Amino acid sequence: MFKQLAEAQPDPILSLGIAYRDDPRDCKMDLGIGVYRNSEGVTPIMRAVQLAQQRVVTHQTTKAYVGLSGNEQFNQAMMDLLLTGTSAHERAAAVQTPGASGALRMLADLIYLAKPETTVWISNPSYVNHKPVMEAAGLQVRYYPYFDPETKQVDSQAMLEVLAEAGDQDVVLLHGCCHNPTGADICFEDWQSITELAKKNGFMPFVDIAYQGFGDGLEQDAAGLRYMADNINEMVIAASCSKNFGLYRERTGVAIVVGESLAEAQKAKGRILNIARSTYTMPPDHGAALVAEVLGDAELTAEWKKELLEMNQRLICLRQGLVDTIRAKGSHQFDFIAKHKGMFSITGLTAEQVKRLRDEFGVYAVNDGRINIAGLQEEQLDYFADALLAVTQS
């Protein structure tokens, strides 16, 4: 049977980590895989998470199954984090999933179950896993214009003109904040415009929010999503705790369904649980237990918000520091990096220039020119600036 299988293509991002690990050079830099690293190049366990972990380990008395929907305290805490202050808060239901990728798949399967002929519109470009997950669930995928390669910002006019074509057989997938891979975010006015298009044309929004707190701040990053949820009858949300809680390996995510009523949202939740039963059955417990502990305790929540703000401010400083370093070397071609948000930026580098970065300087980036700003250390800015200028000016 297995002789008939074609060789699998390596993941374009995860394979970089292997190449980086095997590179013997001391000056190498991994700006490919999307993890946050501190000034020492370490992905730390957040202080609030460490305290929560001590409590969970001390008080946990069993490793029995939690249930198909996972940790319900976590589910409620995530709905509170994202939807508090909106009408959607009282007509939403949530299911804990194995990471946000698990949430994407569960919600895609739910959409297919409800309406198999659905087309999902995703931004061009988008998170590398969006298209495969939607297609694996049986859904059609179309792209809408998003990123202007000249300005390195969102082309709002082109985006809205094409999204006006989406109708009641369609779902429009949006990045809640800190767009991956570009770093260019839609503005609040765009959120308002897309909401009006959804109400007029009947398409359902699908929001993937994986970086809340890494852009303009915890509350600001949810502003567009909350406006939409407050003004839309139905939408679905996939959220991740990998970045803003530092729980990468714990695979902690949530799928949220907003319905016209709580009864409809609960019905959809029940169908997600049916789908989960036939795939992974039970989500992992530990990460969700930690988030529930942090968000359920005022002191831990305050500590978490403080550290998240510190991480956010450091990202902003890294962006500005890189731009200032390049400017000091006589170039303004990367000024746009300071305007981007979150962990990533599309640099505009060609695949050949990315290859030169890797071969000549030991700098690992994705072939589409995406770099992970959160993978930089302050002491590396000068070296990286020289590398960027070398591959783009010669």
N, C-alpha and C positions, 0 to 999 in steps of 0.2 A: 504493500500500500504506500509506504513512505517514499519509495523510489520514484513515484510519479510526481512528488512535490518539487516545485521550482524552489531555488534558493531564495530565502527571505532577504529583502533589502534592509540594510542596517538603518536604524533610526538616525536621521540627519543631525539630531542634537545630542542624543544619548551616546552615540558613537564617538563624539568629540571628547567626552570625558575619558574614554579608554585611551584614545590617542594622547591626550594630555598627560594622563597618568604614566604612560610609557616613555614620554619625552624626558631625556636625561638632563636637559638644560636647566640651570639655576634661575634664569631670567624668565621662565615661561609664565604665561598668564592664561587662566581659564575664564573667558568671557562668553562661554557658550551656554551651559546649562543654567537654568533660572533659579539659583539659590542666592539668598542674602549672605554676605560674608562681612565680618567686622574689620576693623583696621589691622588686625593681625591675620586676616585671611581665614578666619574660623567662622563657621555657622553656629552661633551660640544657642544654648538653651536659654530662653528668656527667663528673667528672674521670677516673674509671676508664675510661669509654668513650672519652674523648679519647686516653688513653695506649694503649688497645687499638687504636684506629683508626690511630695512628701505626705500630704494629707491623704491622698487617694490610697497610696500604698499602706499607710498606717490603718486606715479605717475600712479598707476593702476586705470583705470576709469570704468572698466566693469568686470563682471564675466561671460560674454557670452562664448560659446564654442570656443576653439582655433582651432579645426579641427582634423580630423582623424589622421594625422601624428604628431600632437602635436606642440610644439614650434620649428619652423624651424631654429631660431637662435641657439637654443640649439642643434638641430641635426647637424648643420654645425660646431658648436664649438666642439662637441664631435668627429666629423670626423677629425677636425684639430688637436685635442689633441692626437688622436691615429695614424693618417696616414700622417701627414705632412712630406714631404720629400720623399714620396714614389710615385711610379707610380699609386698605387691604389687610391691615393687621388682624382684623376681626373676621376675615373670610379667607384665611390662608391655612395651609396644612403642610407639614414638613416631614421628611424622611432622612435619617442619617444614611450616608453612603460612603463607600470606600474612596475617599478623595472627591474632588470636584469632577474628575473624569468619570467617576462612577455616577455622579449626579447627572452629568451630561448624557450618559448612556441611558440611565433610567428614564429621564424626561424625554429623550428621543424615542425610546420604546413606547412610552405612554402616548406620545403624539401619533406614532404609527398605529397603535392600537385604536385610537380614537378616529383617525382620519389617514388611512394609508397613502392617499394620493398627495399628501402635503409636500410642498417644496419649502426647504429652509434656505433663506437668504443669509449669507455670511459675508463679512467685509473682505475686501481685497487690498492687502493680505489679511490673514487672520491667524489665530493660534493653530499650530500645525496639526493638532488633533481634532479640530472641529469638523472638518470635512470627512475624515475616516469614520468618526463616531456616528455622524448623521447617516452616512451611507451604509454603515454596518447595521443600522437599525431599519434600513429599507427606505429611507427618505431620499428625495431628490434634493440636490444642492445647486443653488445659483449664487453668483457673486454680485455684490453691489460696490460701486466705486467708493473708495474711502481715503486713501493716502495719495497726496500729490507728491511725486518724486522730486519735483523742482523746489517747492516751498518746504517740503518735509513736514507739512501740516495736513490736517483733514480738509478734503475738498468737499465742504458742506453742500455747495450748490449741486455738484454732480451726484453726491450721495442721495440727497432728497429728491432730485428729479427721477432717479431710477427707483427709489423706494416707493414712489407714487404709483409704480406699476404693480406692486404687491397687492394681492387681494385676499379674499376670505378663505382661499385654499392654501394660504402661505403663513409661514412663521419667519420673523425677522430676528436674527441672533445679534445681540449687541454686547459689547464689552462694558461692564459697569463702570470701570475706571482703569487707568494705567494700561492702555491698549497694548496687547501682545500680538505682534512683535514691534510695532512702530514707535510706541511711546507717545503718540499723538492722540489726544482725547477729544471727543465731541464736546462742545460747550453746552451749557444749560439750555440755551435757546434751541439747539439741535434736539435735545431731549423733548422739549415742548413741541417742536415741529413733528417729530416722529410719533409722538403720542397722538397728535391731531390726525396724522395720516392713518394710524391704526384705528382710531375711532371712525374715521370716514370710510376707509377701505375694508376694514374687517380683519386685517391680519393680526396674529397674536405675537407679542414681543416675548423673546426668550433672552434673558439677561444672564451672562456669565460674569460673575464678580469674584475674582481670585486675588485681588490686591488691595482690598479696602484698607485705607490708612497709609498707603504708600504713595499717594498722589498729593492731594491738597489737604488731607487730614481725614480722620475717621468719619466725621459727620459730613463733611463736604463731598467726600467720594461717593456717598450714598444719595446725594441730593437728586440727581437725575433719575435714578431708579425709583426713589420715593415719590417723586412727582408723577412718574408714569404709573406706578402702582396705585396711586391715589385717584387716578383719572381713567383707568382701564378696567374693564370688567374681568378680563382673564389674562393672565401671563404666567410664565414659569421662570424660576430663578435657580441657577446652580452657583453655590458659594463654596469657597475653599478656606481652610484654616492653615494651609501649609506655610504661607508667607507671613501673615500678620500674627500668627501664634508660633511660628517657627517649627511647626509639626510636620515637616516634610515626610519623614519615614512612617508616621503614624496613620497616614492616609485618612484624613478627617475632612469630610465634606458633607453638604446637605443639599437636598433637592426640595424646593419649595413650589407649591402650586397655589396660585391666587385664583379663586373662582368668583362667580357672581354672588355666591353665597357660601357660607361655611359648609353647608351640606354637600355642595358640588365639589368643593376642595377636598373634603373628607372622602368622597366617592373616588376621586382621582387618586388620593393617597392609598386607598385600598387596592386599586389596580396596580400601583407601583409596587406594593408589597407582594402581590401575585407575581409580578415580573422578577422581583428580587429573589423570591423563593426558588425560581427556576434558574437563577444564575449564581449569585454568591451566598444566598440565603440570609446570613447574619453579617452585619458590618462589624469591623473591629471596634473594640470598646475603649481602649486606653486613651486615645487622643480626644475622643468626645467627652470622656469623663474629666479630663484635664480642663477642657474649654468650659464645661458646665461648672466646674469648681471655680474657675477664674471669674466667669461672668455672673456667678451666683453669690459672690462675696465682694462687698463694696471696696475693701482695702486691696484685694487682689486685682479687681477691675481697675482701680486707680493706678496701681503699679504697672499693670499691663499697658494702659493708655500712655503712661509716661514713657515707658520704654519704646513703644511703637512710635511715638512722636520723635524720640531721639533717633530712631532708625530712619524715619522719614526725613528729618532735617539733615542727617548725614548724606542721604541720597541726593538731596538738593545741593548740598555743598560739593559733593563729588562732581555733579554735572557742571556747576559753575566753575569749579576748580579746573576741570579739564578744558573747558572753553577758554578760561583766562590763560591757561598755560599755552594753548595753541595760539591765542591772540598774541602773546608775548613773543612768539616765534615768527610773527608777521603774517598770520593767516586768519581769515574770518570764515573759512568755508564750513566750519563745524559749529558756528554760533547757535544753530537750531537745537543742538543737544540740550542747551539750558532751558529751552521752552518745553521740552518733552517731560513726561511724568512717569513715575514708577521706576521699575527696574530696567526697562529696555529702551533702546533707541535703534531705529534703522538708520545706518550711517550713509547709505548711498554707495558703499563700496561694491565693486563688481566681484564676481566669484574669483577671478584671477587675482584681484587685490587682496581678497581674504586669504587666498592661498599664499601670497607673498607674506602677509602678516604672520601666518603660521610657520612657513619655511624659513624666513629670514630673521624673525623676531621672537618666535615661540609664543605668539599671541593667538589663541584659539577663539574663533568667532564662527557663527553660522554662515553658510554660503550666501544667504540672502543679504548679508551685511548687518544683521542684528547683533548688537553687543549687549551684554548684561552689565550695566553700570554698577550694580550691587556686587559684582565680582571684583571690582577695582579696590586697590588700597591706595591711600593718599600718597605714599612714597613712590608709587608706580606711575603717577600722572605724567611726569616729565618723559619717562621712557616710552609710555604709550603714545603721547603726543608726537614724539619723534617718529615712532613707527607709522602712525597714521599719515603724517606728512610725507614720509619717505615713499609709501606705496601709492600716494595720490598725486605726487608732484614730480615723479620720475618714471 
